[in-house]
Amino acid sequence: MARPNKKSQLGQPPMKTRIKQAARDLFIQRGLADVSYGDIAEVVNTTRANLHYHFGNKNALVEAVFQEIFDSLEEQFQDVWAKPGLTLDQRIGLTAEDCERRFYEFNKDAKGRNPWSLSARARFENHLLSPRIQAGISEMSRHFEDYVAHAVTLAIGAGELRPDTPVRQVVMLITPLWYFGSLLTQHSGLNKLLDHYKAVSDTIAAAYGTH
């Protein structure tokens, strides 16, 4: 008889998944340098030896956490920025909603100042990131700009934006909010970020919209 996995036994994800989730949350909250295997083990209610069993060392765990984030972002980019039938305004709105969701993972109310993005937090600890992770962050940034450019081109083709809309300039209006949203909320709270998203969307529509 096959042995049930931990998820079916305990009603929760497998240990390896739980470790990565706990590590991600702690890295965002406290930074990479200030989180030890012992801290992660305590959150997951396991031993440091078990973390070593699953990941070997902290560097390998950091790599696994970032790779999972990269994979998730690629899926999100496809769902939001490449999916047919959405207007550019809707795509911007969905991205703002995702930022809001992630913000509330680490903040109790809109005035919270806690970080909520691992890549934004890691910018202050770049020396602790492997070349592979640094390359992955750069690649995700390039991918995001490419996806947004594709969405702007779709909006032009659908008649939402004028044919002479400067694609690259519109991309440069949208992407900084995604790159630096967590840093902005740490200084000014969530509502300021959401106001920026709406201002960008309204500005694009006013400058290049066809309605």
Secondary structure, 3 states (H helix, E strand, C coil): CCCCCHHHHHCCCCHHHHHHHHHHHHHHHHCCCCCCHHHHHHHHCCCHHHHHHHHCCHHHHHHHHHHHHHHHHHHHHHHHHHCCCCCHHHHHHHHHHHHHHHHHHHCCCCCCCCCCCHHHHHHHHHHHCCHHHHHHHHHHHHHHHHHHHHHHHHHHHCCCECCCCCHHHHHHHHHHHHHHHHHHHHHHCHHHHHHHHHHHHHHHHHHHECC
